Amino acid sequence: MKTAEDLRQFLRSIDRKGYPAYKGAKGEYRFPDYILSIDHVQGDPFASPSRISIHVEGKKADFPLSAYDQYHKRIALEDHLLRRFGKRTEQFNFKAKGSGKSGLLSVSCPGQEILERTACSVREKDGGLVIRLEVGFPANGRTINSGELIKILFDFLPSCAAETCFYGKYPSAEKLRIEEVRKLSEDQEEIRRQIAARDLAAFVANGSVLPRKSGVSKRPLEKAVPFQSPASMEVEMDLPNRGRIKGMGIPKGVTLIVGGGYHGKTTLLEALQWGVYNHILGDGRELVITDASAVKLRAEDGRSIQEVDISLFIKDLPDKRDTVRFCTQDASGSTSQAAGTVEAMESGAKVFLLDEDTSATNFMVRDRLMQQVVSREKEPITPFIERVRGLYEQQGISTILVAGSSGAYFHVADYIIQMDSYVPKDITEQAKKAAGDYGDKVSSLPLPEVRFCRIPAGLSTGGKDGRSKMKVLGQDSLQIDREVVDLRFVEQLAESEQITALGYFLKYGAEHLIDRKKTLVQIVDELEKQVFSHGLISLGKGEGLPSNLALPRRQEIFAAFNRCRSLRF
């Protein structure tokens, strides 16, 4: 392996040469405290930045084993170290001068959720640490300015690494912070264990801050009303670090959230929606935990549907189309929500989250008057209200639904929560009585068998040279070659790095797993096994090591495949 001095001498030798000479820097170099790896060199100063990584031996990193000896603790530690490293790089970003992206120092910038990422990884076996980032190699025009790159690699990065990668150099306050991160991850994991053991769909701790700062910010709202559980739904949990806490336990079954406009219905649902992920200290929702398989369902007009059995909700169409193997490139609201529900079942979801405002009305309910005017024989849609009890009683799938204008679900709900100025109240008994007096009882239908054996026959990826070009379009779409995968209504994608990762999942699945034999479930199973065994980074082998991937859930992997229009069954 070459030394840091070898790298310095090489960079000096190519100063003022044409930009392609930077390619010779690719490789690994031993610095005093770590190995610097230049993994990919950009083609010119205006192209995508170069990718580099810092590798620290476990003995030198020396983080306590208790901080990473279990998966949830390791991911929390990686998340904390990445945030710390990112703050240090901010002070050096574009301090090295030049054209285009010269001087850029870019590392993943996490939001409120704690996710597994390629940007920072801690080895379970020995605590070795890797941090991956992007650097704009400096140039004047397209002429190398290696003096500025020497500043980055020999001054800026060593400073960032020294303050992040070596536990022994941490001041006592920062070591305490590492301990707080570990304790929180243990408490979050214990809540997840207890909600499963107690047959709960979700838990919201008393004192949680659910409202967000704004519609475009996930940070907590200052002076918000702290959450307080209704006494009838309050449960206690003993956590390993915080001790005994109390909060609202939402039992499995059918739960309805009602209330006037702007009283906090959707705020509660959104907290549950994001409770599938752990959150950082100070988020306000650290102890809001939802069954990790929960899926937010909604209407998605215009989406592609491929070979989905929607007969659970839609059949006997006037045009005689097959709804057991239903296909369309332009789904209606009700059809798309039916498909999304069945696809979520296929992914293994055990909790459905729905908001009346984003659902197709005719998919959700048909009132008595409409049933009298349009007979059942003339209506191909079996509304969700007639299936919701069967989904729970036969499939074990719970539903949490926000309703603001229709009381029809009072009849089928097990629990009814009213949000009143952001304060939840258990009104189950009085709402049930009112529903009984109203007399508009809903029939719950037994669930027929649903077909889950879709076998993908092909997924078009790769240009003439067999290599695919992939690009994330904003915060909600992914482009692979000419195909645009629209993910804007997949509401539990926390950030664009998960979308980038989904592109790699699609490519890896197309190139290695789709063989006209495996079902989609088997393909996703193998993708998850690949990542579990070899890490998220393994999806990008042969193309350089991507530094900006965040792990999506199983449910979002299914969603990406299901929304890929070129996927053939």
N, C-alpha and C positions, 0 to 999 in steps of 0.2 A: 504493500500500500504506500502511496506517495505521502509526503509530509505537507504540512501547511506552508513551509518555506518553498517547496517545489511549486505549489500553486501560486505563491506570490511572484516567484521568478517567471513563471509562464505568463502571468498576466502582464508583467512589465514588458515581456518580450513581444507581446502583440499590441501594445499601445499604439494608437493611430493607424492600425491596419483596418481592413474591411471587416464589417460585422461578422461574417461567417467564421472568422478566426476564433471567435469565442467557443465554437463547437469543441475545440481541443481541450477545453476545461472540464468536460464531462468526466466524472469519475469520483472516487472517494479519497479524502485527505484527512490525515490524522492531525488534529489540533490538540493542544495540551489536555483539555478536559473532555473532548468529544470527537466524534468523526463527522466531518462535513461531507455530505454527498450531493454532488451536482447531478441531478437525475435527468433533467431535460433543459436544453438551451434553446431559447427562442430564436426564430429565424431572422428577425430584425427588431429594432427598438420599438416598432409600432405593433408588433405581433403579440400574441398571448405571452405573458411573462414566463421567465424561466422557472423551473421547479427545483427546489433544493430541500434537503432534510438534515436535521441534526440528530445524531444517534449518541445516546449517553449510556454507558454501562451501568448495570444495576447497582454495583458497589459504589460507584461515584454518585449516582442519583440519590441513593440511600433513603428513599421514602419508606416509612414504617410499613411492614408487611400488613398490619391491620388496616391500612388505608386502601389496599387493593387485593386482598385475599379472596374476595367474592366479586362476582360480576357487577352487581349494582354499585358496590363501593369503588371498583376500578373505573367504571364509566363516570362516576361523580368526581373522582380525582382527576381523570383526564380532562373533564370539562373545566374544572377549576384551574388547572395548569394552563390550559389553552387560553382562557380568559386573561390570566395573569401575563402570559407571554404576549398576547395581543395588545394589552395596555402598554407594555414596554416598547413594542415596535412602533406604536403610534408616534412617539417622540422622534423617531428617525425616518418616518415615511417621507420620501421625496427630498430628504436632506442631501442626498447625492444628486447632482445635477446632470441634465442632459436632455436629449430629444425623446419624444414619445413617452413610453412608460419608464424611462430611465429613473432609477432611484426608488421605484415602487417597492414597498415591503407590505405584502398582503398575506394575512393569515385569517382563517375562519373566524367569524364574529358571531358567536352564539347568541340566541335570544333568551327567552325566559325558561325554555325547556332544556332538559339535560338529555343529550342524545349521544349515541356512539358515533364517532367521527374518525375519518382518516387523518385529520390534521394533527391529532395527538393520540399516541397510544402508549400504554404501559404494559410491558410483558408480564403475564401472570407468574411465570416460573421464576423470574429473578429480579423483577422491578425495573428492567431496562426501559429507557424512555426514548421515544422518537417524536420529533415535532417536524411537521411538513409545512412549507410556506412557498409563496411565489415572490420572485424578485425580478424587478426590471433591470437587466444588465445595461449600464450606462453607455451612451454614445453621443457624439456630436454629429447630427445628421445620421449617417450610417457608418461613421468612423468611430472605432472603439475608443472609449475613454476609460482605460483600465484603472487609472488612479482612483476614480470614483467608486469602482467596484471593490477595489482593495479596502476603501473606507468601510463599505458595507460588510464585507466578509471578515475583516480583521479588527474592526472597531465596533460597529453597531451590533452585529449579531452576537459576538462574544459577551457584550454587555447585557443583552437581552437574555442569553442563555444563563449567565451567571446569576441573574436575579430570579430565574424560574426553575432551572433544571436540577439544582443541587440543594436538597433539603437541609444539609448541614450548614449551609450559609444563610438559612432563613432566620430572621429575628424571631423572638419568642411570640410576638403577636401574630406573625404569619403562620407559625407552627400551630398556634391555637386555631387559626382559621381552617387549616387542613383537618384538624380534629373535629371542628364543627361540621365540615362537609361530610366527613365519615359518619358522624352521629346522625345527621339528617337522613342520609341514604339508608342507614339501618332502620330508622323509624319509618321511613316511607315503605321500605320493603316489608316491615312488620304489619303495617296497615294493609298492604296488599294481601298478605297471608291471612289476616283476620277477616277481611271482607269475604274471602273465599270460604273460610271456615264457618262463618256466621250466615252464609247464604245472603250476602248483601250484594247489590249491584254497584254501590258507590258509598263513599263516606265523605262528609264535609265537616271539618273540625270547627268547633266554636272559635270565634275570633278571626276566622279567615276573612281576607279582604277580596271580594269577588269582582267588584266593578273595576274596569280598566281606565287608564288615564284619558283615552280617546278611542275613536273607532279605528285609528291607524297605529295605536300604541298598545302594547301588551303590558306595559308597566302599571303598577297598582295606582288607583285613584286616591289622592290624598283626601283625608277627612271623610272617607267612605264609611257607610254603616257596617260595622263588623257583623259577621254572620253569627246567628244564634239559633240553634235547633229548637223546634217545638218540643216540649217536654215528652209528648207521646212517642216521638221518633228518636229521642236522644239515646245514644249508646255510649258506653265507656270502653276505652281501650288502654291497656297497659303497654307502653312502649319502652324499649330498652334504655333510652336516653332521656326522653322528656317525661317519663313516668306516666301517670294516669291522665288521660285527656278525655274530653267529651265532645260529641258532635252529632250531626244528623246521619243516621244510617238509613240508606234507601234500600229496603228489602228487594229481593228478586220478585218479579211479578210485573204488574202493570201499574205504573205511577203516572199520575197526571199533575202537571204544574199549571195553575191558573192564576188569574189576577187581572187587574186593570192595566191599561197601557202604561209603560214607563215605570212599572213597580218592581221590575227585576226578574221577570220570568226568563227571558232570553239570557240575561246575565248569569243566572244559575245554570241554565242548560249549557252555556258556553264554558263555564267552569268545569262542568262534568265532561264536556267534549274534550277539553285539554287535559283532564285528569288521567287520561290514558298514559301520559308522560309524567315523570318526576319534574319538579320545578326547583329553581335555585332559592337559596336563602333570601328573604326580603321580597319575594314575589307576591306574597299574600295568599297564594294558593298552594303553598308547600305541602299542606296536609289535606288537600282535596284530591282524593284518590278514586278513580273509576276502574272497573274491570278493564284490563288492558286490551281486551278484544272488542270493546264497544265501538260501534260505527254510527256516525251521523248520516242519516238518510235524508234525501231531498229530491225534488223533481229536477231533471236535467234536460230540458227541451233541446232537441237536435243532436243528442249524443248517439254514438254507434252502439248497436247491440248485436252480438254474434252468438247464435245457437244457445240462447238462454231459455230455460223452462219457466215461462211466466204464467203457466196455466193455473197456478195457485191463486192468482188474482185476475187473470184475463183469459177468456176462452170463448169459443163460438163467435168469432168475429164475422161480421156480415160478408167480408170478402173471402172467407174460408181460409185465411192464412193460418199456418201451423203455429200455435202458441206453446207447444212443447219444445220446439226447436226454433224459437222466434229469432228473426233477423231483421234489422233495419239500419239504415244509415242516417235516419232522421227521426228519432223517437219523439213521441209526444210527452207531455208532462207526466201523465198517469203511467204510460208504458215505461218510461225511463225509471220512474220510482219503483215500479213493480220489478223491473230487472235489477235495479240497485239492491233491493231487498233480498232477492234470491241470490245474487252474487255475494252479498254480505254473509248469508247463511253458508254458502259454499266456502267462504274464507274462514269459517269457524267462529264468527261473531256470536257472543252470548248476551249482548245488550244492544238494543236499538235506541238511538236518540233521534227524536223528530221534533220539528217546530212547525206548527200549523201554517205559519207565514211563508215557509219555503216549500211546502208540500202541495201536490196537486189535489184540489178540493175533491174531485170525483174519485180519486184513489183513496182518500181518507174516510169519506162518509157519504151516505145517501139518506136524507131525512124521510120521514113518513109520507109527507105530501108528494115528494118526487117518486117514491115507490108506488104510490097510488096512481099517479099520472103515467109513469113509464114502468110497465110491468117488468118483473125480474127476467122474464123470458126474452125481453128486448134489450136487456142491459148486460153486455159482456163482462163488465167489471164487477168482481167481488171486492168490496172495499176493505181496507185494512182493519176497520173496526170489527168486521166479522171474522177476522183471522187472528187478531192480537191475542186472544185467550188461548187459541190452539197453538200458537207459536210458543207460548210459555208452557202450557200444560203438556204438550207432546214433544216439543223440541228443546225446552228449557231456555228459551230466548226471552229475556225480559225487555220491556219497553218503557222508556221515559219520554213523555210527550208534553210539549207546551201547547196549550189550547187557550185562545183568547176570545173566540166568538161562538164556538159550538160546545154545548154541554152534553153532546151525545155520548162521549167517552166516560161520563160519570157512571154509566151502567156497567161498564166492563173493567173499570179501574179497581185495583186493590187499595191504592192509597192516593189521596188527593191533597196536594199542597197548594195553598194560596199564598202568593207573594204580595205583601202589603207594605209598601214603602221599603222594599228590600228586606223585610222581615218575613220569614216563612211561618205559616200557620197550618196545622193539620186540620182540615175541614172535611175529612173523609165521611164522618158520620152524618153531618148535616147535609152534605152534597148528595150522599146516597139517599137520604130521606126525601130530598127535593126531587131527585130523579125518579124515585118510586111514586111520588105523588103525581109527577108529570105523566108517567105511564108509558112513555115511548121506549119500551124495552127492546134491546138489541139482541138478535140471535147470533150466537157464536157457533161457527161451523167447524166440524172436525177437519183436521188438516190432511189433505191427500198427500201421497208420496211425491216428492220433488226429485227431478233427475239431476244428479251431480256427477256426470261422467264425461264431460266435454274433453275431447282430444284435439289439441291444436295440430293442424296439418302443416302450418307454415307461418312464418313471420318474415316479411321482406325487410332485410337490413343489408347494408353494404353496397358500395358503388361498383364500378367496373373492376377496381383493384381488390374488391372484397372487403374493404374497410369502410366503416360507417362514419359519417360526420354527425356529431351530436351537439346540440345547442339548447340551453335553457332560455325560454322566452318569457322574460319578466318573472313574476312570482307564481305563475299558474299553468304554464304549458312547456312542452318539451318537443323539440324537433330532432328526428333522426332521419338523415338524408332529406327526402321530400315529405315525409310523414310528420304531421303535427298531432301530438297526443295532448288533448285538451283535459287538463286536470283542475280547472278552476273551481269545479263543484265538488272536488274531493277535499272536504273541509278540514280534515285532520292532518293535513300536511303542514308542519310547523314552519318550514322555510325552504328556500330554493335549493339548498344543498341536498335535501331529500329527493327533490325532483331530479337533480343531476344523478344521484345514485340510482333512481328508478330507470334512467336511461341505460345505465350499465347492467341492471338486472334484465331489462328487455334484450339487450344485445347478447349478454351471456346466455340467456335462455334460448335465444334463436340459434346461436352458434353451437351450443353444446348439449341442449336438453330436448328441444322439440324434435321428435323423431317419428311422429305419427303413431306412437304406441302409448306414451305417457299422457295421463290426464293433466289438466291444468293444476289440479290439487297436487299431484305427484311432482310436477315441475316446480311449483313454489316450495314444496317440501325440500326438494333437492337444492334449490337456491338458498334456502335458509340454512341447510346443513353445510353448504359450501362456505357461507359467511361465518357460521359458528366455528367451523373447524379451521379455516384459513384466514379469517378476517375479511372485513369489507374491502380492504385493499386488493384482495385476490381477484375481484371482478375486473380489474383494469390491467392485468398482466399483459405484457407485450406492447403496451401503449404508453409506457411511463407510469409512474405512480401518482394517481390523482390525489391532490392535497385538499380537496374541498367536497368530500362526500359525507353525508350524514345518513344514518341508517333509518329507512322507513319501516313501518310495521308490516306484518304479513298482509293486513287488510289493504294497505295502500299498494303493495306489490300486485295483488289481485286486481285492484282498481286500474292500475296502469295497463296491464295486459287486456283487461276488458274494454278499455277505451282506445285501444290501438286498432285503427280501422283496417290496417293491412294484415291483421292476424286472421288466418283462415282456419276453420274447423272442419 
